[in-house]
């Protein structure tokens, strides 16, 4: 059953309602907070699923100018954040730590010195 998002025009609270396709537009919806029937449907973001190849192509287009990036930790952090988002997978906490350090201006060499085990994460698991 699909979930539909609504906003109450009376109390401005947002709420979700489960409705079948047959019920949508026919069944009266009331606010789950104040019970008002003065509600409107809220449009939510649409997600578009892309193949792994599509994500990789998008990243290649976005990051075609890698030259000199090693000299700009903040730009490298921006690139890594976008790459992590494009991957669409749960990334290890170490990823966020590296990005945070890059955003603060720390160089990759400084990060590697500060976190010597970084490249070995999960190596013992194999």
Beta strands, then each sheet from edge to edge (+ up, - down):
strand 1: 2-8
strand 2: 14-19
strand 3: 39-41
sheet 1: 2+ 1- 3+
end
